[in-house]
Amino acid sequence: MSGIATKVIAITNHKGGCGKTTTAVQLAAELGRQGYSVLLVDLDPQSNASLHVGKLHPSEVLVNASQLLLGDLDLLPRAVIEETEIPNVSLICGHLSLNEVEEKLRDQSPRPNEELKEKLAPTLGVFDFIIIDTPPSLKLLTSNALAAATHIIIPIESGSQYGMYGVSDLVKHLEKVKRINPKLVVLGALLTKHDDRTSVSKIIENAARQEFGVILNTKIPSSTKVNQAAMVKSSVHQVDRSAKVARAFTALAAEICEKLNMPVMRHEAELEESSNV
């Protein structure tokens, strides 16, 4: 731990298939590879991030994100944090039971949108980064992530003509969340499955810039290496450090650190190579 205030980054878009989980996992892995301590919080009932990095199947993890949101602060969150297969990355595991959490929060919590923020408070100052993977919805789980976050990254699938579908709803939701979290900062839209050679990617990039005002410089290409990494519970860098997608995520981590005034702890030559994507 470097002593720097914990940065809490929500990876959010209610459109499925835009690369939220891939971004959360690979960004966490790259930050961990730089030597930062990272907590990955899986709020998606599908639990794909947990399947990717967890040592156990989510169904075998006794204490998970559902218990974090509904449990007692004297027990959590320490008891809910698991080790992972990725160096310097810890996990709060997702679970199918998260589907039922939203209704319970509405019934039981006086501030149902702020339970995650309250429950994660003891981890602030323990981890350098907290990365939150959110479900493909704008319901209470996502609202909890945004209320707890200091920053947000919005993955946009630029390789699809439907990449911007429903984005206006997301923008409106962000405006509502900022009433309870006015300090939330949009780091930018992240173009995923991107190919500069196609007209679709160019159109989506222009539309995203117009909608959000800021596009991250790093663009993530499509690659089978992502699925390969998930199958062996590794980062894409561990699977093939020379792959274009691996170098893209290295560049993304460097860009995020620069935006957040966090020192990049890796060798400059390697970072320069990674930026040449």
Backbone as CSV, one residue per row, in Angstrom:
resi,resn,N_x,N_y,N_z,CA_x,CA_y,CA_z,C_x,C_y,C_z
1,MET,0.845,-1.204,0.000,0.000,0.000,0.000,0.871,1.242,0.000
2,SER,0.612,2.160,-0.883,1.458,3.330,-1.077,1.090,4.496,-0.166
3,GLY,-0.012,4.416,0.552,-0.443,5.520,1.385,-1.321,6.520,0.658
4,ILE,-1.534,6.317,-0.634,-2.401,7.184,-1.420,-3.858,6.798,-1.158
5,ALA,-4.752,7.777,-1.145,-6.168,7.503,-0.910,-6.706,6.517,-1.941
6,THR,-7.497,5.575,-1.474,-8.033,4.537,-2.345,-8.890,5.133,-3.456
7,LYS,-8.641,4.689,-4.684,-9.459,5.071,-5.828,-10.470,3.951,-6.080
8,VAL,-11.740,4.301,-6.108,-12.819,3.319,-6.308,-13.409,3.556,-7.692
9,ILE,-13.192,2.607,-8.586,-13.585,2.772,-9.985,-14.696,1.784,-10.340
10,ALA,-15.860,2.305,-10.691,-16.966,1.473,-11.164,-16.868,1.336,-12.685
11,ILE,-16.992,0.115,-13.162,-17.022,-0.163,-14.597,-18.477,-0.404,-14.958
12,THR,-19.085,0.550,-15.645,-20.546,0.561,-15.741,-21.053,0.856,-17.149
13,ASN,-21.990,0.064,-17.580,-22.839,0.308,-18.749,-23.936,-0.732,-18.683
14,HIS,-25.182,-0.328,-18.805,-26.275,-1.292,-18.671,-26.470,-2.125,-19.920
15,LYS,-25.700,-1.855,-20.978,-25.752,-2.680,-22.182,-24.855,-3.907,-21.986
16,GLY,-25.392,-5.073,-22.235,-24.604,-6.287,-22.125,-23.626,-6.438,-23.291
17,GLY,-22.564,-7.194,-23.057,-21.625,-7.513,-24.113,-20.678,-6.404,-24.504
18,CYS,-20.570,-5.368,-23.679,-19.720,-4.231,-24.041,-18.329,-4.325,-23.421
19,GLY,-18.067,-5.367,-22.656,-16.731,-5.561,-22.118,-16.527,-5.081,-20.694
20,LYS,-17.593,-4.957,-19.917,-17.451,-4.504,-18.527,-16.563,-5.453,-17.721
21,THR,-16.906,-6.733,-17.727,-16.163,-7.691,-16.906,-14.729,-7.823,-17.387
22,THR,-14.531,-7.887,-18.694,-13.170,-7.965,-19.229,-12.360,-6.761,-18.790
23,THR,-12.955,-5.582,-18.871,-12.259,-4.371,-18.458,-11.939,-4.401,-16.968
24,ALA,-12.903,-4.793,-16.145,-12.687,-4.834,-14.702,-11.557,-5.795,-14.343
25,VAL,-11.604,-6.980,-14.914,-10.603,-8.008,-14.585,-9.221,-7.613,-15.092
26,GLN,-9.145,-7.199,-16.348,-7.834,-6.913,-16.929,-7.218,-5.640,-16.373
27,LEU,-8.040,-4.631,-16.080,-7.516,-3.423,-15.448,-7.009,-3.747,-14.048
28,ALA,-7.765,-4.537,-13.300,-7.319,-4.954,-11.965,-6.004,-5.710,-12.056
29,ALA,-5.903,-6.615,-13.025,-4.679,-7.415,-13.178,-3.485,-6.533,-13.517
30,GLU,-3.681,-5.563,-14.401,-2.572,-4.682,-14.784,-2.139,-3.786,-13.627
31,LEU,-3.091,-3.267,-12.870,-2.742,-2.450,-11.712,-2.017,-3.299,-10.668
32,GLY,-2.471,-4.533,-10.506,-1.778,-5.447,-9.597,-0.371,-5.762,-10.073
33,ARG,-0.198,-5.894,-11.369,1.123,-6.187,-11.923,2.085,-5.028,-11.711
34,GLN,1.551,-3.826,-11.597,2.388,-2.666,-11.308,2.771,-2.585,-9.832
35,GLY,2.180,-3.446,-9.023,2.502,-3.466,-7.603,1.451,-2.852,-6.715
36,TYR,0.368,-2.358,-7.304,-0.714,-1.814,-6.501,-1.541,-2.947,-5.900
37,SER,-2.104,-2.699,-4.726,-3.049,-3.641,-4.135,-4.445,-3.291,-4.641
38,VAL,-5.143,-4.304,-5.145,-6.423,-4.086,-5.827,-7.484,-5.017,-5.235
39,LEU,-8.652,-4.455,-4.975,-9.811,-5.247,-4.577,-10.818,-5.208,-5.714
40,LEU,-11.149,-6.365,-6.255,-12.146,-6.491,-7.319,-13.471,-6.901,-6.687
41,VAL,-14.491,-6.078,-6.869,-15.814,-6.339,-6.297,-16.750,-6.752,-7.427
42,ASP,-17.284,-7.951,-7.349,-18.160,-8.493,-8.392,-19.613,-8.346,-7.946
43,LEU,-20.299,-7.358,-8.523,-21.709,-7.122,-8.183,-22.661,-7.721,-9.203
44,ASP,-22.157,-8.474,-10.146,-22.993,-9.060,-11.200,-23.441,-10.455,-10.782
45,PRO,-24.757,-10.720,-10.750,-25.217,-12.071,-10.399,-24.641,-13.162,-11.302
46,GLN,-24.254,-12.823,-12.532,-23.641,-13.819,-13.409,-22.251,-14.222,-12.922
47,SER,-21.612,-13.345,-12.163,-20.349,-13.647,-11.468,-19.210,-14.034,-12.411
48,ASN,-19.184,-13.485,-13.604,-18.135,-13.860,-14.548,-16.748,-13.402,-14.108
49,ALA,-16.674,-12.248,-13.454,-15.378,-11.806,-12.940,-14.856,-12.781,-11.893
50,SER,-15.751,-13.261,-11.047,-15.365,-14.235,-10.016,-14.959,-15.557,-10.643
51,LEU,-15.656,-15.978,-11.674,-15.285,-17.201,-12.381,-13.904,-17.065,-13.014
52,HIS,-13.587,-15.864,-13.461,-12.314,-15.632,-14.139,-11.145,-15.694,-13.165
53,VAL,-11.247,-15.014,-12.033,-10.069,-14.867,-11.170,-10.150,-15.650,-9.859
54,GLY,-11.339,-16.104,-9.477,-11.492,-16.757,-8.180,-10.870,-18.136,-8.123
55,LYS,-10.390,-18.506,-6.956,-9.822,-19.844,-6.780,-10.913,-20.895,-6.636
56,LEU,-12.098,-20.462,-6.216,-13.234,-21.359,-6.077,-14.359,-20.908,-6.995
57,HIS,-15.233,-21.854,-7.355,-16.445,-21.491,-8.079,-17.316,-20.642,-7.155
58,PRO,-17.985,-19.604,-7.693,-18.815,-18.751,-6.839,-19.803,-19.514,-5.970
59,SER,-20.328,-20.631,-6.452,-21.286,-21.407,-5.653,-20.633,-22.045,-4.436
60,GLU,-19.295,-22.146,-4.432,-18.576,-22.763,-3.325,-18.079,-21.739,-2.310
61,VAL,-18.214,-20.461,-2.637,-17.765,-19.402,-1.728,-18.892,-19.096,-0.748
62,LEU,-18.628,-19.294,0.539,-19.694,-19.210,1.540,-20.135,-17.781,1.821
63,VAL,-19.200,-16.837,1.739,-19.521,-15.441,2.028,-19.188,-14.619,0.791
64,ASN,-20.176,-13.912,0.248,-19.990,-13.258,-1.038,-20.560,-11.836,-1.017
65,ALA,-20.705,-11.250,-2.194,-21.171,-9.862,-2.282,-22.579,-9.680,-1.732
66,SER,-23.402,-10.721,-1.790,-24.746,-10.625,-1.205,-24.665,-10.408,0.295
67,GLN,-23.791,-11.196,0.965,-23.619,-11.028,2.404,-22.974,-9.683,2.730
68,LEU,-22.099,-9.207,1.838,-21.499,-7.891,2.055,-22.579,-6.819,2.142
69,LEU,-23.518,-6.849,1.199,-24.553,-5.826,1.145,-25.585,-5.979,2.261
70,LEU,-25.835,-7.206,2.681,-26.896,-7.446,3.650,-26.388,-7.780,5.045
71,GLY,-25.062,-8.001,5.178,-24.518,-8.497,6.430,-24.193,-7.433,7.452
72,ASP,-23.537,-7.862,8.529,-23.205,-6.983,9.642,-21.799,-6.423,9.470
73,LEU,-21.615,-5.147,9.790,-20.321,-4.500,9.622,-19.255,-5.068,10.555
74,ASP,-19.640,-5.663,11.702,-18.640,-6.202,12.606,-18.020,-7.479,12.052
75,LEU,-18.657,-8.091,11.066,-18.118,-9.298,10.436,-17.464,-8.983,9.101
76,LEU,-18.031,-8.032,8.381,-17.610,-7.731,7.021,-16.902,-6.381,6.979
77,PRO,-16.104,-6.105,5.929,-15.922,-6.925,4.733,-14.757,-7.898,4.799
78,ARG,-13.986,-7.884,5.926,-12.782,-8.711,5.963,-13.081,-10.175,5.662
79,ALA,-14.196,-10.682,6.207,-14.517,-12.093,6.032,-14.953,-12.437,4.625
80,VAL,-15.280,-11.428,3.821,-15.813,-11.693,2.492,-14.740,-11.563,1.400
81,ILE,-13.534,-11.127,1.758,-12.471,-10.919,0.778,-11.695,-12.207,0.564
82,GLU,-11.566,-12.596,-0.703,-10.893,-13.834,-1.085,-9.603,-13.531,-1.849
83,GLU,-8.660,-14.452,-1.784,-7.494,-14.381,-2.655,-7.893,-14.812,-4.065
84,THR,-7.102,-14.402,-5.053,-7.386,-14.771,-6.441,-6.150,-15.383,-7.085
85,GLU,-6.307,-15.763,-8.338,-5.197,-16.305,-9.110,-4.318,-15.197,-9.689
86,ILE,-4.701,-13.938,-9.507,-3.977,-12.805,-10.085,-3.172,-12.116,-8.991
87,PRO,-1.873,-11.919,-9.174,-1.043,-11.295,-8.137,-1.552,-9.915,-7.731
88,ASN,-1.593,-9.679,-6.415,-1.965,-8.394,-5.810,-3.439,-8.039,-5.994
89,VAL,-4.247,-8.983,-6.466,-5.678,-8.740,-6.668,-6.486,-9.625,-5.724
90,SER,-7.309,-9.005,-4.897,-8.239,-9.717,-4.026,-9.647,-9.584,-4.598
91,LEU,-10.572,-10.386,-4.087,-11.908,-10.477,-4.692,-12.993,-10.520,-3.636
92,ILE,-14.053,-9.752,-3.862,-15.336,-9.991,-3.207,-16.212,-10.661,-4.250
93,CYS,-16.513,-11.909,-4.010,-17.101,-12.784,-5.029,-18.568,-12.453,-5.295
94,GLY,-18.939,-12.521,-6.563,-20.340,-12.411,-6.937,-21.078,-13.713,-6.685
95,HIS,-22.393,-13.659,-6.819,-23.206,-14.862,-6.578,-24.572,-14.659,-7.199
96,LEU,-25.193,-15.755,-7.608,-26.522,-15.705,-8.210,-27.538,-15.059,-7.272
97,SER,-27.308,-15.152,-5.971,-28.234,-14.586,-4.990,-28.297,-13.067,-5.051
98,LEU,-27.369,-12.422,-5.758,-27.448,-10.971,-5.923,-28.736,-10.556,-6.627
99,ASN,-29.339,-11.482,-7.372,-30.633,-11.194,-8.010,-31.698,-10.834,-6.990
100,GLU,-31.565,-11.343,-5.766,-32.573,-11.130,-4.726,-32.222,-9.976,-3.791
101,VAL,-31.001,-9.456,-3.911,-30.525,-8.464,-2.953,-31.252,-7.140,-3.088
102,GLU,-31.553,-6.741,-4.322,-32.156,-5.428,-4.533,-33.476,-5.283,-3.779
103,GLU,-34.324,-6.281,-3.876,-35.615,-6.209,-3.179,-35.422,-6.172,-1.668
104,LYS,-34.454,-6.962,-1.166,-34.196,-6.981,0.275,-33.655,-5.635,0.751
105,LEU,-32.803,-5.010,-0.052,-32.272,-3.701,0.331,-33.386,-2.666,0.423
106,ARG,-34.313,-2.718,-0.548,-35.422,-1.769,-0.511,-36.253,-1.944,0.752
107,ASP,-36.410,-3.190,1.182,-37.238,-3.478,2.346,-36.508,-3.196,3.659
108,GLN,-35.187,-3.417,3.692,-34.466,-3.438,4.956,-33.581,-2.227,5.204
109,SER,-33.133,-1.557,4.150,-32.135,-0.514,4.336,-32.757,0.880,4.322
110,PRO,-32.354,1.748,5.245,-32.845,3.129,5.200,-32.252,3.910,4.030
111,ARG,-31.079,3.479,3.542,-30.437,4.103,2.385,-30.000,3.002,1.419
112,PRO,-30.935,2.449,0.689,-30.635,1.267,-0.133,-29.605,1.516,-1.227
113,ASN,-29.413,2.772,-1.634,-28.420,3.063,-2.669,-27.002,3.184,-2.114
114,GLU,-26.853,3.231,-0.795,-25.547,3.536,-0.209,-25.004,2.420,0.677
115,GLU,-25.585,1.239,0.577,-25.108,0.130,1.402,-23.678,-0.266,1.036
116,LEU,-23.361,-0.336,-0.249,-22.018,-0.737,-0.653,-20.987,0.278,-0.162
117,LYS,-21.293,1.545,-0.290,-20.379,2.582,0.178,-20.083,2.409,1.657
118,GLU,-21.107,2.147,2.433,-20.927,1.963,3.873,-20.119,0.708,4.180
119,LYS,-20.421,-0.381,3.467,-19.769,-1.647,3.756,-18.319,-1.678,3.281
120,LEU,-17.990,-0.890,2.270,-16.608,-0.850,1.786,-15.740,0.133,2.560
121,ALA,-16.340,0.945,3.400,-15.588,1.977,4.113,-14.360,1.429,4.847
122,PRO,-14.450,0.242,5.508,-13.257,-0.269,6.202,-12.108,-0.659,5.274
123,THR,-12.371,-0.795,3.986,-11.302,-1.184,3.056,-10.564,0.031,2.492
124,LEU,-11.118,1.222,2.694,-10.461,2.428,2.204,-9.179,2.654,3.003
125,GLY,-8.092,2.877,2.304,-6.803,2.975,2.966,-6.102,1.641,3.105
126,VAL,-6.813,0.552,2.809,-6.209,-0.788,2.823,-5.754,-1.171,1.421
127,PHE,-6.578,-0.838,0.430,-6.259,-1.111,-0.968,-5.971,0.202,-1.697
128,ASP,-5.097,0.118,-2.704,-4.841,1.288,-3.549,-6.014,1.545,-4.489
129,PHE,-6.553,0.459,-5.047,-7.674,0.556,-5.974,-8.764,-0.432,-5.580
130,ILE,-10.003,-0.013,-5.742,-11.154,-0.920,-5.712,-11.831,-0.807,-7.070
131,ILE,-11.939,-1.931,-7.766,-12.577,-1.981,-9.076,-13.904,-2.722,-8.933
132,ILE,-15.005,-2.086,-9.338,-16.333,-2.684,-9.172,-16.900,-3.067,-10.543
133,ASP,-17.165,-4.352,-10.723,-17.835,-4.830,-11.931,-19.334,-4.829,-11.675
134,THR,-20.094,-4.195,-12.543,-21.523,-4.017,-12.322,-22.351,-4.860,-13.290
135,PRO,-23.591,-5.146,-12.944,-24.462,-5.915,-13.843,-24.958,-5.058,-15.001
136,PRO,-25.475,-5.695,-16.049,-26.005,-4.942,-17.198,-27.405,-4.395,-16.917
137,SER,-27.476,-3.463,-15.978,-28.751,-2.843,-15.630,-28.466,-1.514,-14.942
138,LEU,-29.510,-0.714,-14.767,-29.385,0.545,-14.034,-30.172,0.481,-12.727
139,LYS,-30.308,-0.714,-12.193,-31.077,-0.906,-10.970,-30.196,-0.678,-9.743
140,LEU,-30.624,-1.198,-8.621,-30.054,-0.839,-7.330,-28.606,-1.291,-7.162
141,LEU,-28.232,-2.422,-7.729,-26.843,-2.870,-7.602,-25.900,-1.883,-8.280
142,THR,-26.258,-1.458,-9.480,-25.430,-0.486,-10.184,-25.423,0.843,-9.458
143,SER,-26.572,1.260,-8.942,-26.627,2.511,-8.179,-25.719,2.455,-6.960
144,ASN,-25.652,1.296,-6.302,-24.752,1.137,-5.161,-23.303,1.287,-5.578
145,ALA,-22.945,0.717,-6.728,-21.575,0.843,-7.221,-21.227,2.297,-7.496
146,LEU,-22.132,3.012,-8.133,-21.878,4.407,-8.485,-21.857,5.307,-7.253
147,ALA,-22.671,4.985,-6.268,-22.672,5.771,-5.038,-21.392,5.556,-4.240
148,ALA,-20.789,4.377,-4.374,-19.558,4.062,-3.647,-18.306,4.518,-4.374
149,ALA,-18.416,4.779,-5.669,-17.245,5.030,-6.504,-16.734,6.458,-6.393
150,THR,-15.445,6.594,-6.605,-14.859,7.923,-6.810,-14.806,8.254,-8.300
151,HIS,-14.732,7.196,-9.127,-14.604,7.379,-10.568,-15.387,6.299,-11.304
152,ILE,-15.678,6.572,-12.573,-16.396,5.611,-13.406,-15.751,5.535,-14.784
153,ILE,-15.665,4.315,-15.298,-15.275,4.066,-16.690,-16.480,3.441,-17.384
154,ILE,-16.796,3.922,-18.575,-17.973,3.447,-19.303,-17.515,2.726,-20.569
155,PRO,-17.499,1.390,-20.567,-17.130,0.663,-21.782,-18.217,0.817,-22.851
156,ILE,-17.782,1.114,-24.066,-18.678,1.250,-25.205,-18.192,0.315,-26.304
157,GLU,-19.067,-0.557,-26.763,-18.695,-1.495,-27.826,-18.724,-0.765,-29.168
158,SER,-17.567,-0.282,-29.588,-17.534,0.511,-30.817,-17.593,-0.347,-32.068
159,GLY,-17.399,-1.656,-31.903,-17.472,-2.536,-33.055,-18.886,-2.932,-33.441
160,SER,-19.886,-2.382,-32.756,-21.287,-2.707,-33.034,-22.079,-1.441,-33.305
161,GLN,-22.961,-1.504,-34.254,-23.803,-0.342,-34.551,-24.757,-0.035,-33.405
162,TYR,-24.906,-0.995,-32.476,-25.775,-0.787,-31.317,-24.978,-0.371,-30.075
163,GLY,-23.715,0.002,-30.252,-22.855,0.309,-29.122,-23.357,1.436,-28.248
164,MET,-24.061,2.395,-28.847,-24.556,3.546,-28.086,-26.015,3.382,-27.685
165,TYR,-26.563,2.217,-27.917,-27.985,1.997,-27.617,-28.250,2.205,-26.119
166,GLY,-29.176,3.061,-25.795,-29.580,3.278,-24.414,-28.645,4.145,-23.602
167,VAL,-27.628,4.743,-24.245,-26.658,5.536,-23.500,-27.310,6.756,-22.845
168,SER,-28.321,7.325,-23.479,-29.002,8.479,-22.872,-29.602,8.113,-21.520
169,ASP,-30.079,6.872,-21.380,-30.600,6.419,-20.084,-29.493,6.372,-19.040
170,LEU,-28.297,5.927,-19.453,-27.163,5.882,-18.543,-26.780,7.287,-18.093
171,VAL,-26.749,8.229,-19.026,-26.400,9.608,-18.689,-27.395,10.182,-17.676
172,LYS,-28.676,9.942,-17.888,-29.694,10.420,-16.952,-29.518,9.768,-15.575
173,HIS,-29.171,8.484,-15.574,-28.976,7.787,-14.302,-27.778,8.358,-13.554
174,LEU,-26.713,8.679,-14.272,-25.542,9.286,-13.640,-25.898,10.619,-12.991
175,GLU,-26.747,11.384,-13.647,-27.166,12.669,-13.088,-27.916,12.466,-11.771
176,LYS,-28.738,11.422,-11.702,-29.460,11.131,-10.464,-28.512,10.686,-9.356
177,VAL,-27.555,9.814,-9.717,-26.618,9.292,-8.721,-25.757,10.413,-8.144
178,LYS,-25.436,11.403,-8.973,-24.585,12.499,-8.497,-25.264,13.344,-7.428
179,ARG,-26.563,13.144,-7.233,-27.234,13.831,-6.126,-26.787,13.266,-4.783
180,ILE,-26.442,11.970,-4.774,-25.950,11.352,-3.540,-24.436,11.167,-3.564
181,ASN,-23.825,11.286,-4.721,-22.372,11.187,-4.838,-21.880,12.279,-5.786
182,PRO,-21.920,13.523,-5.350,-21.597,14.640,-6.249,-20.140,14.672,-6.693
183,LYS,-19.264,13.951,-6.011,-17.842,13.959,-6.356,-17.476,12.880,-7.384
184,LEU,-18.451,12.109,-7.848,-18.182,11.063,-8.835,-17.631,11.679,-10.120
185,VAL,-16.497,11.163,-10.582,-15.826,11.683,-11.768,-15.866,10.643,-12.879
186,VAL,-16.285,11.059,-14.067,-16.267,10.173,-15.235,-14.869,10.232,-15.843
187,LEU,-14.132,9.133,-15.737,-12.798,9.082,-16.335,-12.886,9.085,-17.853
188,GLY,-13.976,8.544,-18.377,-14.181,8.574,-19.817,-14.849,7.316,-20.321
189,ALA,-15.287,7.385,-21.559,-15.791,6.198,-22.243,-14.595,5.406,-22.764
190,LEU,-14.667,4.096,-22.630,-13.612,3.208,-23.102,-14.139,2.430,-24.299
191,LEU,-13.539,2.643,-25.460,-13.980,1.951,-26.668,-13.430,0.530,-26.670
192,THR,-14.349,-0.442,-26.718,-13.959,-1.849,-26.710,-14.343,-2.510,-28.040
193,LYS,-13.698,-3.638,-28.308,-13.897,-4.349,-29.581,-13.733,-3.369,-30.737
194,HIS,-12.723,-2.528,-30.598,-12.539,-1.388,-31.501,-11.611,-1.727,-32.657
195,ASP,-11.954,-1.203,-33.818,-11.121,-1.356,-35.010,-11.176,-0.043,-35.786
196,ASP,-10.088,0.711,-35.745,-10.043,2.030,-36.400,-10.316,1.959,-37.894
197,ARG,-10.169,0.776,-38.484,-10.323,0.646,-39.940,-11.789,0.620,-40.367
198,THR,-12.709,0.380,-39.430,-14.109,0.230,-39.811,-14.876,1.526,-39.601
199,SER,-15.856,1.748,-40.459,-16.671,2.960,-40.350,-17.544,2.919,-39.107
200,VAL,-17.990,1.729,-38.706,-18.834,1.608,-37.516,-18.085,2.101,-36.284
201,SER,-16.835,1.672,-36.129,-16.047,2.093,-34.969,-15.851,3.601,-34.958
202,LYS,-15.629,4.184,-36.118,-15.442,5.638,-36.191,-16.717,6.380,-35.824
203,ILE,-17.848,5.882,-36.293,-19.136,6.515,-35.997,-19.432,6.447,-34.496
204,ILE,-19.221,5.258,-33.899,-19.488,5.078,-32.478,-18.537,5.943,-31.647
205,GLU,-17.273,6.029,-32.067,-16.311,6.864,-31.346,-16.756,8.328,-31.325
206,ASN,-17.197,8.827,-32.456,-17.661,10.223,-32.524,-18.904,10.438,-31.671
207,ALA,-19.815,9.462,-31.710,-21.045,9.579,-30.924,-20.739,9.545,-29.427
208,ALA,-19.803,8.675,-29.020,-19.443,8.580,-27.601,-18.772,9.857,-27.122
209,ARG,-17.928,10.422,-27.950,-17.260,11.674,-27.580,-18.285,12.798,-27.416
210,GLN,-19.260,12.825,-28.301,-20.295,13.853,-28.214,-21.154,13.669,-26.965
211,GLU,-21.431,12.412,-26.603,-22.317,12.137,-25.468,-21.617,12.363,-24.128
212,PHE,-20.366,11.888,-24.013,-19.682,11.919,-22.722,-18.645,13.030,-22.606
213,GLY,-18.234,13.569,-23.732,-17.261,14.657,-23.695,-15.827,14.205,-23.589
214,VAL,-15.606,13.006,-23.072,-14.239,12.504,-22.904,-14.182,11.034,-23.300
215,ILE,-13.226,10.717,-24.149,-12.946,9.343,-24.566,-11.543,9.000,-24.094
216,LEU,-11.381,7.866,-23.464,-10.045,7.434,-23.078,-9.200,7.206,-24.334
217,ASN,-7.945,7.586,-24.265,-7.067,7.441,-25.427,-6.864,5.987,-25.812
218,THR,-6.812,5.127,-24.815,-6.624,3.700,-25.070,-7.903,3.099,-25.636
219,LYS,-7.732,2.285,-26.664,-8.858,1.564,-27.266,-8.554,0.070,-27.193
220,ILE,-9.566,-0.713,-26.841,-9.376,-2.151,-26.636,-9.863,-2.917,-27.865
221,PRO,-8.982,-3.656,-28.534,-9.401,-4.418,-29.718,-10.073,-5.735,-29.334
222,SER,-10.757,-6.329,-30.277,-11.278,-7.685,-30.079,-10.121,-8.669,-30.097
223,SER,-10.238,-9.739,-29.318,-9.176,-10.739,-29.307,-9.665,-12.017,-28.661
224,THR,-9.270,-13.148,-29.222,-9.573,-14.441,-28.602,-8.730,-14.662,-27.354
225,LYS,-7.695,-13.852,-27.164,-6.834,-13.999,-25.984,-7.612,-13.752,-24.696
226,VAL,-8.659,-12.922,-24.773,-9.468,-12.639,-23.584,-10.144,-13.914,-23.089
227,ASN,-10.748,-14.673,-24.005,-11.398,-15.925,-23.617,-10.378,-16.957,-23.147
228,GLN,-9.227,-16.975,-23.799,-8.174,-17.895,-23.371,-7.744,-17.600,-21.944
229,ALA,-7.596,-16.321,-21.631,-7.191,-15.923,-20.285,-8.233,-16.335,-19.251
230,ALA,-9.516,-16.168,-19.590,-10.580,-16.548,-18.663,-10.574,-18.047,-18.394
231,MET,-10.294,-18.819,-19.413,-10.304,-20.282,-19.263,-9.220,-20.763,-18.317
232,VAL,-8.086,-20.088,-18.301,-6.971,-20.518,-17.449,-6.807,-19.617,-16.221
233,LYS,-7.803,-18.766,-15.959,-7.825,-17.899,-14.782,-6.578,-17.022,-14.711
234,SER,-6.263,-16.385,-15.820,-5.076,-15.545,-15.911,-5.434,-14.212,-16.552
235,SER,-4.488,-13.305,-16.534,-4.642,-12.061,-17.287,-4.196,-12.311,-18.726
236,VAL,-4.595,-11.425,-19.623,-4.157,-11.583,-21.014,-2.649,-11.390,-21.112
237,HIS,-2.090,-10.603,-20.220,-0.631,-10.427,-20.217,0.071,-11.734,-19.881
238,GLN,-0.493,-12.515,-18.962,0.096,-13.804,-18.616,-0.050,-14.805,-19.751
239,VAL,-1.122,-14.693,-20.523,-1.343,-15.606,-21.646,-0.420,-15.278,-22.807
240,ASP,-0.327,-13.992,-23.155,0.521,-13.579,-24.272,0.815,-12.092,-24.137
241,ARG,1.936,-11.766,-23.533,2.261,-10.367,-23.256,2.460,-9.544,-24.527
242,SER,2.741,-10.220,-25.638,2.959,-9.498,-26.892,1.677,-9.239,-27.671
243,ALA,0.575,-9.836,-27.231,-0.689,-9.668,-27.945,-1.149,-8.218,-27.905
244,LYS,-1.797,-7.802,-28.974,-2.257,-6.414,-29.070,-3.182,-6.055,-27.922
245,VAL,-4.074,-6.973,-27.542,-5.027,-6.678,-26.472,-4.311,-6.585,-25.121
246,ALA,-3.277,-7.377,-24.905,-2.510,-7.296,-23.666,-1.819,-5.943,-23.560
247,ARG,-1.235,-5.484,-24.658,-0.564,-4.189,-24.658,-1.571,-3.054,-24.480
248,ALA,-2.788,-3.259,-24.984,-3.829,-2.243,-24.814,-4.211,-2.083,-23.347
249,PHE,-4.357,-3.194,-22.625,-4.722,-3.087,-21.209,-3.575,-2.539,-20.370
250,THR,-2.340,-2.820,-20.773,-1.203,-2.197,-20.098,-1.252,-0.683,-20.286
251,ALA,-1.531,-0.265,-21.501,-1.645,1.174,-21.788,-2.819,1.793,-21.036
252,LEU,-3.928,1.051,-20.913,-5.084,1.568,-20.171,-4.724,1.816,-18.712
253,ALA,-4.049,0.865,-18.081,-3.651,1.041,-16.689,-2.751,2.259,-16.525
254,ALA,-1.818,2.433,-17.470,-0.929,3.597,-17.412,-1.718,4.891,-17.567
255,GLU,-2.696,4.894,-18.476,-3.498,6.093,-18.695,-4.329,6.435,-17.456
256,ILE,-4.919,5.413,-16.840,-5.722,5.643,-15.642,-4.848,6.182,-14.511
257,CYS,-3.669,5.591,-14.340,-2.763,6.081,-13.297,-2.388,7.538,-13.538
258,GLU,-2.145,7.879,-14.799,-1.791,9.265,-15.118,-2.941,10.209,-14.799
259,LYS,-4.158,9.809,-15.158,-5.319,10.645,-14.887,-5.534,10.854,-13.389
260,LEU,-5.203,9.836,-12.610,-5.453,9.879,-11.169,-4.221,10.316,-10.378
261,ASN,-3.171,10.739,-11.092,-1.928,11.172,-10.444,-1.339,10.081,-9.549
262,MET,-1.481,8.848,-10.010,-0.883,7.710,-9.328,0.409,7.344,-10.060
263,PRO,1.507,7.102,-9.342,2.755,6.767,-10.023,2.665,5.452,-10.776
264,VAL,3.188,5.448,-12.002,3.281,4.214,-12.780,4.571,3.527,-12.373
265,MET,4.458,2.323,-11.852,5.595,1.692,-11.209,6.355,0.723,-12.105
266,ARG,5.988,0.661,-13.381,6.659,-0.269,-14.276,7.689,0.440,-15.108
267,HIS,8.583,-0.347,-15.717,9.702,0.204,-16.473,9.197,1.021,-17.658
268,GLU,9.762,2.190,-17.867,9.286,3.100,-18.906,9.343,2.470,-20.295
269,ALA,10.363,1.674,-20.560,10.496,1.059,-21.886,9.345,0.113,-22.174
270,GLU,8.933,-0.634,-21.160,7.815,-1.558,-21.350,6.528,-0.795,-21.574
271,LEU,6.348,0.326,-20.852,5.152,1.130,-21.045,5.125,1.752,-22.441
272,GLU,6.268,2.180,-22.917,6.326,2.768,-24.248,5.962,1.733,-25.311
273,GLU,6.453,0.518,-25.121,6.113,-0.563,-26.045,4.617,-0.840,-26.009
274,SER,4.026,-0.818,-24.786,2.613,-1.126,-24.635,1.726,-0.066,-25.283
275,SER,2.195,1.166,-25.316,1.374,2.248,-25.867,1.331,2.239,-27.395
276,ASN,2.228,1.505,-28.006,2.268,1.436,-29.457,1.316,0.360,-29.975
277,VAL,0.034,0.521,-29.681,-0.971,-0.477,-30.029,-1.579,-0.161,-31.376
